[in-house]
Amino acid sequence: MADHGTAAYATADGNDLAAHEATYRSFLRLAKFSTAAIAAVLVLMAIFLT
């Protein structure tokens, strides 16, 4: 098989690590707030629908 070598992610063309990390932080923030909102809705449903 052909030897493909190792990938050099830090020196790859078009690599924008800062943008990737910012997007990941935004995703985590969205997931955290979405989970909290769903939990709040479930608690309110348990209180008001029983």
Stockholm file with secondary structure:
# STOCKHOLM 1.0

chainA/1-50         MADHGTAAYATADGNDLAAHEATYRSFLRLAKFSTAAIAAVLVLMAIFLT
#=GR chainA/1-50 SS CCCCCCCCGGGCTTCCHHHHHHHHHHHHHHHHHHHHHHHHHHHHHHHHCC
#=GC SS_cons        CCCCCCCCGGGCTTCCHHHHHHHHHHHHHHHHHHHHHHHHHHHHHHHHCC
//
